[in-house]
Amino acid sequence: MAKVLTVGEILVEIVATTKGDGFREAQPLIGPFPSGAPAIFIDQVGKLGKPCAILGRVGDDDFGQLNLDRLRRDGVDVSGVEVAPGESTGSAFVRYREDGSRVFVFNIANAACGTLPATPHGRAVMDGCTHMHVMGTALSAPGLAARAMEAVEVVKQNGGTLSFDPNLRPEILNTPGLREALDRVLAQTDLFMPSGDEIFLFTEAQTEAEAVAELLERGVRDIVIKRGADGASHFDAGGRTDVAAIAVEELDPTGAGDCFGGAFVSFWLDGADPATALTHANAAGARAVTRLGPMEGTSTRAELAALLATTETG
Protein backbone atom coordinates (compact mmCIF):
# COMPACT_ATOMS: atom_id res chain seq x y z
CA MET A 1 0.00 0.00 0.00
CA ALA A 2 1.23 3.52 -0.82
CA LYS A 3 2.57 5.65 2.02
CA VAL A 4 2.00 9.39 1.61
CA LEU A 5 4.54 11.99 2.70
CA THR A 6 4.33 15.75 3.01
CA VAL A 7 6.76 18.36 4.30
CA GLY A 8 5.95 21.69 5.87
CA GLU A 9 4.65 23.89 8.61
CA ILE A 10 2.91 22.61 11.73
CA LEU A 11 1.35 25.33 13.87
CA VAL A 12 -1.59 26.30 16.02
CA GLU A 13 -4.45 28.57 15.07
CA ILE A 14 -6.23 30.85 17.51
CA VAL A 15 -9.49 32.44 16.35
CA ALA A 16 -11.22 35.63 17.46
CA THR A 17 -14.87 35.04 18.32
CA THR A 18 -15.83 38.54 17.14
CA LYS A 19 -15.86 39.83 13.59
CA GLY A 20 -13.85 42.84 12.53
CA ASP A 21 -10.64 44.08 10.99
CA GLY A 22 -7.62 42.85 12.89
CA PHE A 23 -6.26 42.73 16.41
CA ARG A 24 -5.59 46.32 17.43
CA GLU A 25 -7.75 45.94 20.50
CA ALA A 26 -8.38 43.06 22.87
CA GLN A 27 -10.58 40.29 21.46
CA PRO A 28 -12.10 37.13 22.96
CA LEU A 29 -10.32 34.14 21.46
CA ILE A 30 -10.91 30.42 21.00
CA GLY A 31 -8.24 27.79 20.43
CA PRO A 32 -5.51 26.69 20.10
CA PHE A 33 -6.41 24.43 17.17
CA PRO A 34 -3.89 22.17 15.37
CA SER A 35 -3.12 23.71 11.98
CA GLY A 36 -0.74 24.27 9.06
CA ALA A 37 -1.76 23.41 5.48
CA PRO A 38 0.51 20.34 5.19
CA ALA A 39 -0.56 19.14 8.64
CA ILE A 40 -4.27 19.45 7.77
CA PHE A 41 -3.72 17.64 4.49
CA ILE A 42 -1.85 14.75 6.06
CA ASP A 43 -4.32 14.49 8.96
CA GLN A 44 -7.09 14.00 6.40
CA VAL A 45 -5.06 11.28 4.70
CA GLY A 46 -4.52 9.56 8.04
CA LYS A 47 -8.20 9.76 8.98
CA LEU A 48 -9.00 7.88 5.76
CA GLY A 49 -6.74 5.02 6.82
CA LYS A 50 -3.86 5.64 4.40
CA PRO A 51 -0.32 5.14 5.73
CA CYS A 52 1.22 8.60 5.87
CA ALA A 53 3.92 10.76 7.42
CA ILE A 54 4.92 14.40 7.80
CA LEU A 55 8.33 16.02 8.17
CA GLY A 56 8.38 19.26 10.14
CA ARG A 57 9.38 20.96 13.39
CA VAL A 58 7.50 22.08 16.48
CA GLY A 59 8.60 23.72 19.69
CA ASP A 60 9.00 21.87 22.95
CA ASP A 61 5.78 23.38 24.26
CA ASP A 62 2.07 22.66 24.69
CA PHE A 63 1.25 23.87 21.17
CA GLY A 64 3.69 21.41 19.66
CA GLN A 65 2.40 18.56 21.80
CA LEU A 66 -1.18 19.43 20.85
CA ASN A 67 -0.32 18.92 17.18
CA LEU A 68 1.67 15.74 17.72
CA ASP A 69 -1.13 14.23 19.80
CA ARG A 70 -3.75 15.02 17.15
CA LEU A 71 -1.69 13.73 14.23
CA ARG A 72 -0.75 10.51 16.04
CA ARG A 73 -4.37 9.92 17.06
CA ASP A 74 -5.47 10.24 13.44
CA GLY A 75 -2.92 7.74 12.15
CA VAL A 76 -0.08 10.01 10.96
CA ASP A 77 3.54 8.90 11.39
CA VAL A 78 5.17 11.84 13.23
CA SER A 79 8.54 10.17 13.79
CA GLY A 80 10.02 12.69 11.33
CA VAL A 81 8.76 15.72 13.28
CA GLU A 82 11.59 17.33 15.22
CA VAL A 83 10.80 18.77 18.66
CA ALA A 84 13.04 21.83 19.04
CA PRO A 85 14.06 22.67 22.64
CA GLY A 86 13.93 26.38 23.42
CA GLU A 87 11.88 27.23 20.32
CA SER A 88 8.21 28.07 19.99
CA THR A 89 5.66 26.28 17.85
CA GLY A 90 4.37 28.41 14.98
CA SER A 91 1.06 30.21 15.36
CA ALA A 92 -1.63 32.03 13.41
CA PHE A 93 -4.16 34.39 14.98
CA VAL A 94 -7.25 34.74 12.78
CA ARG A 95 -10.15 37.17 12.77
CA TYR A 96 -13.03 37.14 10.32
CA ARG A 97 -14.27 40.35 8.77
CA GLU A 98 -17.98 40.98 8.25
CA ASP A 99 -17.67 40.08 4.55
CA GLY A 100 -16.24 36.64 5.37
CA SER A 101 -12.63 37.48 4.49
CA ARG A 102 -9.91 36.87 7.06
CA VAL A 103 -7.01 38.76 8.57
CA PHE A 104 -4.06 36.83 10.03
CA VAL A 105 -1.19 37.52 12.39
CA PHE A 106 1.45 34.84 11.76
CA ASN A 107 4.46 33.63 13.68
CA ILE A 108 5.90 31.10 11.26
CA ALA A 109 9.20 32.20 9.73
CA ASN A 110 10.80 32.81 13.14
CA ALA A 111 9.18 29.85 14.89
CA ALA A 112 10.26 26.20 15.02
CA CYS A 113 8.33 25.43 11.83
CA GLY A 114 10.31 27.99 9.84
CA THR A 115 13.33 25.71 9.34
CA LEU A 116 13.85 22.01 8.72
CA PRO A 117 17.46 20.80 8.67
CA ALA A 118 18.52 17.60 6.94
CA THR A 119 18.79 14.59 9.26
CA PRO A 120 19.45 10.87 8.70
CA HIS A 121 16.10 10.08 10.31
CA GLY A 122 14.26 12.48 7.99
CA ARG A 123 15.92 10.82 5.00
CA ALA A 124 14.82 7.41 6.30
CA VAL A 125 11.21 8.62 6.48
CA MET A 126 11.47 9.84 2.86
CA ASP A 127 12.86 6.46 1.76
CA GLY A 128 9.89 4.73 3.37
CA CYS A 129 7.26 6.66 1.41
CA THR A 130 5.92 6.05 -2.09
CA HIS A 131 3.95 9.25 -2.71
CA MET A 132 4.96 12.86 -2.04
CA HIS A 133 2.47 15.72 -1.74
CA VAL A 134 3.95 19.20 -2.17
CA MET A 135 2.25 22.30 -0.78
CA GLY A 136 3.34 25.62 -2.28
CA THR A 137 3.77 27.06 1.20
CA ALA A 138 6.73 24.72 1.79
CA LEU A 139 8.43 25.88 -1.41
CA SER A 140 7.93 29.57 -0.54
CA ALA A 141 9.63 29.23 2.88
CA PRO A 142 13.43 29.23 2.50
CA GLY A 143 13.90 27.11 5.62
CA LEU A 144 11.58 24.39 4.31
CA ALA A 145 12.11 24.42 0.55
CA ALA A 146 15.34 22.40 0.56
CA ARG A 147 13.72 19.53 2.50
CA ALA A 148 10.62 19.58 0.32
CA MET A 149 12.75 19.39 -2.81
CA GLU A 150 14.87 16.62 -1.28
CA ALA A 151 11.73 14.63 -0.51
CA VAL A 152 10.48 15.09 -4.09
CA GLU A 153 13.76 13.80 -5.51
CA VAL A 154 13.95 10.82 -3.13
CA VAL A 155 10.36 9.65 -3.67
CA LYS A 156 10.52 10.08 -7.45
CA GLN A 157 13.91 8.36 -7.69
CA ASN A 158 12.45 5.46 -5.73
CA GLY A 159 9.67 5.10 -8.33
CA GLY A 160 6.97 6.93 -6.38
CA THR A 161 4.37 9.47 -7.47
CA LEU A 162 3.97 13.19 -6.80
CA SER A 163 0.97 15.45 -6.25
CA PHE A 164 1.29 19.23 -6.15
CA ASP A 165 -1.08 21.84 -4.67
CA PRO A 166 0.37 25.30 -5.41
CA ASN A 167 -1.68 27.12 -2.71
CA LEU A 168 0.15 30.35 -3.57
CA ARG A 169 -0.71 34.04 -3.64
CA PRO A 170 0.44 35.71 -6.89
CA GLU A 171 2.26 38.46 -4.98
CA ILE A 172 4.82 36.03 -3.51
CA LEU A 173 5.77 34.47 -6.85
CA ASN A 174 8.74 36.86 -7.06
CA THR A 175 10.31 35.33 -3.95
CA PRO A 176 13.90 34.52 -4.96
CA GLY A 177 14.17 30.95 -6.20
CA LEU A 178 10.48 30.20 -5.88
CA ARG A 179 9.60 30.16 -9.58
CA GLU A 180 12.50 27.80 -10.31
CA ALA A 181 11.40 25.46 -7.51
CA LEU A 182 7.80 25.48 -8.76
CA ASP A 183 8.92 24.61 -12.28
CA ARG A 184 11.13 21.77 -11.00
CA VAL A 185 8.25 20.29 -9.02
CA LEU A 186 5.72 20.68 -11.83
CA ALA A 187 8.06 18.90 -14.24
CA GLN A 188 7.85 15.80 -12.01
CA THR A 189 4.17 16.09 -11.04
CA ASP A 190 1.73 13.25 -11.67
CA LEU A 191 -1.31 14.93 -10.08
CA PHE A 192 -1.65 18.73 -10.21
CA MET A 193 -4.27 20.36 -7.94
CA PRO A 194 -4.59 24.13 -8.48
CA SER A 195 -7.43 26.26 -7.15
CA GLY A 196 -9.31 28.23 -9.80
CA ASP A 197 -7.09 30.65 -11.67
CA GLU A 198 -3.90 29.24 -10.12
CA ILE A 199 -3.63 27.10 -13.23
CA PHE A 200 -2.68 30.23 -15.20
CA LEU A 201 0.38 30.80 -13.00
CA PHE A 202 2.08 27.90 -14.77
CA THR A 203 1.25 28.44 -18.44
CA GLU A 204 1.01 31.19 -21.05
CA ALA A 205 -2.49 30.02 -22.02
CA GLN A 206 -5.42 32.42 -22.23
CA THR A 207 -8.19 29.93 -21.43
CA GLU A 208 -8.57 27.13 -18.92
CA ALA A 209 -8.92 24.54 -21.68
CA GLU A 210 -5.68 25.69 -23.28
CA ALA A 211 -3.88 25.64 -19.93
CA VAL A 212 -5.08 22.11 -19.21
CA ALA A 213 -4.03 20.90 -22.64
CA GLU A 214 -0.59 22.47 -22.27
CA LEU A 215 0.02 20.87 -18.86
CA LEU A 216 -1.13 17.44 -20.01
CA GLU A 217 1.17 17.72 -23.01
CA ARG A 218 4.05 18.60 -20.65
CA GLY A 219 3.58 15.29 -18.84
CA VAL A 220 1.17 15.95 -15.97
CA ARG A 221 -1.04 12.86 -15.82
CA ASP A 222 -4.04 14.17 -13.87
CA ILE A 223 -5.26 17.72 -13.18
CA VAL A 224 -7.86 18.62 -10.57
CA ILE A 225 -9.13 22.20 -10.45
CA LYS A 226 -10.74 23.14 -7.15
CA ARG A 227 -13.61 25.60 -7.63
CA GLY A 228 -14.93 26.06 -4.08
CA ALA A 229 -18.70 26.43 -4.06
CA ASP A 230 -18.73 25.54 -7.78
CA GLY A 231 -17.37 22.04 -7.16
CA ALA A 232 -14.30 20.58 -8.85
CA SER A 233 -13.12 19.25 -12.22
CA HIS A 234 -10.74 16.47 -13.20
CA PHE A 235 -8.84 16.32 -16.48
CA ASP A 236 -6.68 13.61 -18.01
CA ALA A 237 -5.99 12.15 -21.45
CA GLY A 238 -9.42 10.53 -21.36
CA GLY A 239 -11.37 13.77 -20.95
CA ARG A 240 -13.06 15.87 -18.29
CA THR A 241 -15.16 15.03 -15.22
CA ASP A 242 -17.11 17.64 -13.22
CA VAL A 243 -18.67 17.09 -9.81
CA ALA A 244 -20.84 19.68 -8.05
CA ALA A 245 -20.10 20.96 -4.58
CA ILE A 246 -22.19 19.86 -1.59
CA ALA A 247 -24.23 22.69 -0.09
CA VAL A 248 -23.61 23.09 3.64
CA GLU A 249 -23.76 25.90 6.19
CA GLU A 250 -20.26 27.35 6.36
CA LEU A 251 -18.78 28.01 9.79
CA ASP A 252 -15.04 28.13 9.08
CA PRO A 253 -13.52 27.69 5.59
CA THR A 254 -9.90 27.41 6.77
CA GLY A 255 -8.46 24.02 5.79
CA ALA A 256 -11.27 23.01 3.43
CA GLY A 257 -8.98 22.88 0.40
CA ASP A 258 -6.42 20.84 2.34
CA CYS A 259 -9.12 18.34 3.36
CA PHE A 260 -10.29 18.16 -0.26
CA GLY A 261 -6.71 17.45 -1.33
CA GLY A 262 -6.12 14.80 1.32
CA ALA A 263 -9.29 12.98 0.34
CA PHE A 264 -8.69 13.17 -3.41
CA VAL A 265 -5.10 11.94 -3.16
CA SER A 266 -6.18 9.06 -0.91
CA PHE A 267 -8.87 7.85 -3.30
CA TRP A 268 -6.67 8.49 -6.37
CA LEU A 269 -3.91 6.34 -4.90
CA ASP A 270 -6.49 3.61 -4.27
CA GLY A 271 -7.33 3.62 -8.00
CA ALA A 272 -10.75 5.26 -7.70
CA ASP A 273 -12.25 6.67 -10.89
CA PRO A 274 -12.29 10.49 -11.16
CA ALA A 275 -15.98 10.89 -10.30
CA THR A 276 -15.65 8.80 -7.14
CA ALA A 277 -12.50 10.60 -6.01
CA LEU A 278 -14.00 14.04 -6.70
CA THR A 279 -17.24 13.18 -4.94
CA HIS A 280 -15.46 12.14 -1.76
CA ALA A 281 -13.05 15.07 -1.95
CA ASN A 282 -15.97 17.49 -2.27
CA ALA A 283 -17.57 15.83 0.74
CA ALA A 284 -14.37 16.22 2.74
CA GLY A 285 -14.14 19.91 1.86
CA ALA A 286 -17.81 20.46 2.63
CA ARG A 287 -17.65 18.72 5.99
CA ALA A 288 -14.51 20.69 6.90
CA VAL A 289 -16.25 24.07 6.66
CA THR A 290 -18.97 23.03 9.11
CA ARG A 291 -16.47 22.80 12.02
CA LEU A 292 -14.67 25.66 13.77
CA GLY A 293 -10.94 25.09 13.57
CA PRO A 294 -8.87 24.14 10.52
CA MET A 295 -8.26 20.49 11.45
CA GLU A 296 -11.49 19.86 13.35
CA GLY A 297 -13.40 18.88 10.21
CA THR A 298 -11.11 16.17 8.83
CA SER A 299 -13.22 13.10 8.06
CA THR A 300 -13.17 9.34 8.30
CA ARG A 301 -14.52 7.21 5.45
CA ALA A 302 -17.64 6.54 7.52
CA GLU A 303 -18.23 10.26 8.06
CA LEU A 304 -17.88 10.96 4.34
CA ALA A 305 -20.24 8.10 3.52
CA ALA A 306 -22.79 9.45 5.99
CA LEU A 307 -22.65 12.94 4.50
CA LEU A 308 -22.98 11.59 0.96
CA ALA A 309 -25.91 9.39 1.96
CA THR A 310 -27.66 12.41 3.45
CA THR A 311 -27.00 14.39 0.27
CA GLU A 312 -28.40 11.61 -1.93
CA THR A 313 -31.59 11.27 0.11
CA GLY A 314 -32.02 14.98 0.87
C-alpha positions as CSV (number, residue, x, y, z in Angstrom):
1,M,0.0,0.0,0.0
2,A,1.2,3.5,-0.8
3,K,2.6,5.6,2.0
4,V,2.0,9.4,1.6
5,L,4.5,12.0,2.7
6,T,4.3,15.7,3.0
7,V,6.8,18.4,4.3
8,G,5.9,21.7,5.9
9,E,4.6,23.9,8.6
10,I,2.9,22.6,11.7
11,L,1.4,25.3,13.9
12,V,-1.6,26.3,16.0
13,E,-4.5,28.6,15.1
14,I,-6.2,30.9,17.5
15,V,-9.5,32.4,16.4
16,A,-11.2,35.6,17.5
17,T,-14.9,35.0,18.3
18,T,-15.8,38.5,17.1
19,K,-15.9,39.8,13.6
20,G,-13.9,42.8,12.5
21,D,-10.6,44.1,11.0
22,G,-7.6,42.9,12.9
23,F,-6.3,42.7,16.4
24,R,-5.6,46.3,17.4
25,E,-7.7,45.9,20.5
26,A,-8.4,43.1,22.9
27,Q,-10.6,40.3,21.5
28,P,-12.1,37.1,23.0
29,L,-10.3,34.1,21.5
30,I,-10.9,30.4,21.0
31,G,-8.2,27.8,20.4
32,P,-5.5,26.7,20.1
33,F,-6.4,24.4,17.2
34,P,-3.9,22.2,15.4
35,S,-3.1,23.7,12.0
36,G,-0.7,24.3,9.1
37,A,-1.8,23.4,5.5
38,P,0.5,20.3,5.2
39,A,-0.6,19.1,8.6
40,I,-4.3,19.5,7.8
41,F,-3.7,17.6,4.5
42,I,-1.9,14.7,6.1
43,D,-4.3,14.5,9.0
44,Q,-7.1,14.0,6.4
45,V,-5.1,11.3,4.7
46,G,-4.5,9.6,8.0
47,K,-8.2,9.8,9.0
48,L,-9.0,7.9,5.8
49,G,-6.7,5.0,6.8
50,K,-3.9,5.6,4.4
51,P,-0.3,5.1,5.7
52,C,1.2,8.6,5.9
53,A,3.9,10.8,7.4
54,I,4.9,14.4,7.8
55,L,8.3,16.0,8.2
56,G,8.4,19.3,10.1
57,R,9.4,21.0,13.4
58,V,7.5,22.1,16.5
59,G,8.6,23.7,19.7
60,D,9.0,21.9,23.0
61,D,5.8,23.4,24.3
62,D,2.1,22.7,24.7
63,F,1.3,23.9,21.2
64,G,3.7,21.4,19.7
65,Q,2.4,18.6,21.8
66,L,-1.2,19.4,20.9
67,N,-0.3,18.9,17.2
68,L,1.7,15.7,17.7
69,D,-1.1,14.2,19.8
70,R,-3.8,15.0,17.1
71,L,-1.7,13.7,14.2
72,R,-0.7,10.5,16.0
73,R,-4.4,9.9,17.1
74,D,-5.5,10.2,13.4
75,G,-2.9,7.7,12.1
76,V,-0.1,10.0,11.0
77,D,3.5,8.9,11.4
78,V,5.2,11.8,13.2
79,S,8.5,10.2,13.8
80,G,10.0,12.7,11.3
81,V,8.8,15.7,13.3
82,E,11.6,17.3,15.2
83,V,10.8,18.8,18.7
84,A,13.0,21.8,19.0
85,P,14.1,22.7,22.6
86,G,13.9,26.4,23.4
87,E,11.9,27.2,20.3
88,S,8.2,28.1,20.0
89,T,5.7,26.3,17.8
90,G,4.4,28.4,15.0
91,S,1.1,30.2,15.4
92,A,-1.6,32.0,13.4
93,F,-4.2,34.4,15.0
94,V,-7.3,34.7,12.8
95,R,-10.1,37.2,12.8
96,Y,-13.0,37.1,10.3
97,R,-14.3,40.4,8.8
98,E,-18.0,41.0,8.2
99,D,-17.7,40.1,4.5
100,G,-16.2,36.6,5.4
101,S,-12.6,37.5,4.5
102,R,-9.9,36.9,7.1
103,V,-7.0,38.8,8.6
104,F,-4.1,36.8,10.0
105,V,-1.2,37.5,12.4
106,F,1.4,34.8,11.8
107,N,4.5,33.6,13.7
108,I,5.9,31.1,11.3
109,A,9.2,32.2,9.7
110,N,10.8,32.8,13.1
111,A,9.2,29.8,14.9
112,A,10.3,26.2,15.0
113,C,8.3,25.4,11.8
114,G,10.3,28.0,9.8
115,T,13.3,25.7,9.3
116,L,13.8,22.0,8.7
117,P,17.5,20.8,8.7
118,A,18.5,17.6,6.9
119,T,18.8,14.6,9.3
120,P,19.5,10.9,8.7
121,H,16.1,10.1,10.3
122,G,14.3,12.5,8.0
123,R,15.9,10.8,5.0
124,A,14.8,7.4,6.3
125,V,11.2,8.6,6.5
126,M,11.5,9.8,2.9
127,D,12.9,6.5,1.8
128,G,9.9,4.7,3.4
129,C,7.3,6.7,1.4
130,T,5.9,6.1,-2.1
131,H,4.0,9.2,-2.7
132,M,5.0,12.9,-2.0
133,H,2.5,15.7,-1.7
134,V,4.0,19.2,-2.2
135,M,2.3,22.3,-0.8
136,G,3.3,25.6,-2.3
137,T,3.8,27.1,1.2
138,A,6.7,24.7,1.8
139,L,8.4,25.9,-1.4
140,S,7.9,29.6,-0.5
141,A,9.6,29.2,2.9
142,P,13.4,29.2,2.5
143,G,13.9,27.1,5.6
144,L,11.6,24.4,4.3
145,A,12.1,24.4,0.6
146,A,15.3,22.4,0.6
147,R,13.7,19.5,2.5
148,A,10.6,19.6,0.3
149,M,12.8,19.4,-2.8
150,E,14.9,16.6,-1.3
151,A,11.7,14.6,-0.5
152,V,10.5,15.1,-4.1
153,E,13.8,13.8,-5.5
154,V,13.9,10.8,-3.1
155,V,10.4,9.7,-3.7
156,K,10.5,10.1,-7.5
157,Q,13.9,8.4,-7.7
158,N,12.4,5.5,-5.7
159,G,9.7,5.1,-8.3
160,G,7.0,6.9,-6.4
161,T,4.4,9.5,-7.5
162,L,4.0,13.2,-6.8
163,S,1.0,15.4,-6.2
164,F,1.3,19.2,-6.2
165,D,-1.1,21.8,-4.7
166,P,0.4,25.3,-5.4
167,N,-1.7,27.1,-2.7
168,L,0.2,30.4,-3.6
169,R,-0.7,34.0,-3.6
170,P,0.4,35.7,-6.9
171,E,2.3,38.5,-5.0
172,I,4.8,36.0,-3.5
173,L,5.8,34.5,-6.9
174,N,8.7,36.9,-7.1
175,T,10.3,35.3,-3.9
176,P,13.9,34.5,-5.0
177,G,14.2,30.9,-6.2
178,L,10.5,30.2,-5.9
179,R,9.6,30.2,-9.6
180,E,12.5,27.8,-10.3
181,A,11.4,25.5,-7.5
182,L,7.8,25.5,-8.8
183,D,8.9,24.6,-12.3
184,R,11.1,21.8,-11.0
185,V,8.2,20.3,-9.0
186,L,5.7,20.7,-11.8
187,A,8.1,18.9,-14.2
188,Q,7.8,15.8,-12.0
189,T,4.2,16.1,-11.0
190,D,1.7,13.2,-11.7
191,L,-1.3,14.9,-10.1
192,F,-1.6,18.7,-10.2
193,M,-4.3,20.4,-7.9
194,P,-4.6,24.1,-8.5
195,S,-7.4,26.3,-7.2
196,G,-9.3,28.2,-9.8
197,D,-7.1,30.7,-11.7
198,E,-3.9,29.2,-10.1
199,I,-3.6,27.1,-13.2
200,F,-2.7,30.2,-15.2
201,L,0.4,30.8,-13.0
202,F,2.1,27.9,-14.8
203,T,1.2,28.4,-18.4
204,E,1.0,31.2,-21.0
205,A,-2.5,30.0,-22.0
206,Q,-5.4,32.4,-22.2
207,T,-8.2,29.9,-21.4
208,E,-8.6,27.1,-18.9
209,A,-8.9,24.5,-21.7
210,E,-5.7,25.7,-23.3
211,A,-3.9,25.6,-19.9
212,V,-5.1,22.1,-19.2
213,A,-4.0,20.9,-22.6
214,E,-0.6,22.5,-22.3
215,L,0.0,20.9,-18.9
216,L,-1.1,17.4,-20.0
217,E,1.2,17.7,-23.0
218,R,4.0,18.6,-20.7
219,G,3.6,15.3,-18.8
220,V,1.2,16.0,-16.0
221,R,-1.0,12.9,-15.8
222,D,-4.0,14.2,-13.9
223,I,-5.3,17.7,-13.2
224,V,-7.9,18.6,-10.6
225,I,-9.1,22.2,-10.4
226,K,-10.7,23.1,-7.1
227,R,-13.6,25.6,-7.6
228,G,-14.9,26.1,-4.1
229,A,-18.7,26.4,-4.1
230,D,-18.7,25.5,-7.8
231,G,-17.4,22.0,-7.2
232,A,-14.3,20.6,-8.9
233,S,-13.1,19.3,-12.2
234,H,-10.7,16.5,-13.2
235,F,-8.8,16.3,-16.5
236,D,-6.7,13.6,-18.0
237,A,-6.0,12.2,-21.4
238,G,-9.4,10.5,-21.4
239,G,-11.4,13.8,-20.9
240,R,-13.1,15.9,-18.3
241,T,-15.2,15.0,-15.2
242,D,-17.1,17.6,-13.2
243,V,-18.7,17.1,-9.8
244,A,-20.8,19.7,-8.1
245,A,-20.1,21.0,-4.6
246,I,-22.2,19.9,-1.6
247,A,-24.2,22.7,-0.1
248,V,-23.6,23.1,3.6
249,E,-23.8,25.9,6.2
250,E,-20.3,27.3,6.4
251,L,-18.8,28.0,9.8
252,D,-15.0,28.1,9.1
253,P,-13.5,27.7,5.6
254,T,-9.9,27.4,6.8
255,G,-8.5,24.0,5.8
256,A,-11.3,23.0,3.4
257,G,-9.0,22.9,0.4
258,D,-6.4,20.8,2.3
259,C,-9.1,18.3,3.4
260,F,-10.3,18.2,-0.3
261,G,-6.7,17.5,-1.3
262,G,-6.1,14.8,1.3
263,A,-9.3,13.0,0.3
264,F,-8.7,13.2,-3.4
265,V,-5.1,11.9,-3.2
266,S,-6.2,9.1,-0.9
267,F,-8.9,7.9,-3.3
268,W,-6.7,8.5,-6.4
269,L,-3.9,6.3,-4.9
270,D,-6.5,3.6,-4.3
271,G,-7.3,3.6,-8.0
272,A,-10.7,5.3,-7.7
273,D,-12.3,6.7,-10.9
274,P,-12.3,10.5,-11.2
275,A,-16.0,10.9,-10.3
276,T,-15.6,8.8,-7.1
277,A,-12.5,10.6,-6.0
278,L,-14.0,14.0,-6.7
279,T,-17.2,13.2,-4.9
280,H,-15.5,12.1,-1.8
281,A,-13.0,15.1,-1.9
282,N,-16.0,17.5,-2.3
283,A,-17.6,15.8,0.7
284,A,-14.4,16.2,2.7
285,G,-14.1,19.9,1.9
286,A,-17.8,20.5,2.6
287,R,-17.6,18.7,6.0
288,A,-14.5,20.7,6.9
289,V,-16.2,24.1,6.7
290,T,-19.0,23.0,9.1
291,R,-16.5,22.8,12.0
292,L,-14.7,25.7,13.8
293,G,-10.9,25.1,13.6
294,P,-8.9,24.1,10.5
295,M,-8.3,20.5,11.5
296,E,-11.5,19.9,13.3
297,G,-13.4,18.9,10.2
298,T,-11.1,16.2,8.8
299,S,-13.2,13.1,8.1
300,T,-13.2,9.3,8.3
301,R,-14.5,7.2,5.5
302,A,-17.6,6.5,7.5
303,E,-18.2,10.3,8.1
304,L,-17.9,11.0,4.3
305,A,-20.2,8.1,3.5
306,A,-22.8,9.5,6.0
307,L,-22.6,12.9,4.5
308,L,-23.0,11.6,1.0
309,A,-25.9,9.4,2.0
310,T,-27.7,12.4,3.5
311,T,-27.0,14.4,0.3
312,E,-28.4,11.6,-1.9
313,T,-31.6,11.3,0.1
314,G,-32.0,15.0,0.9
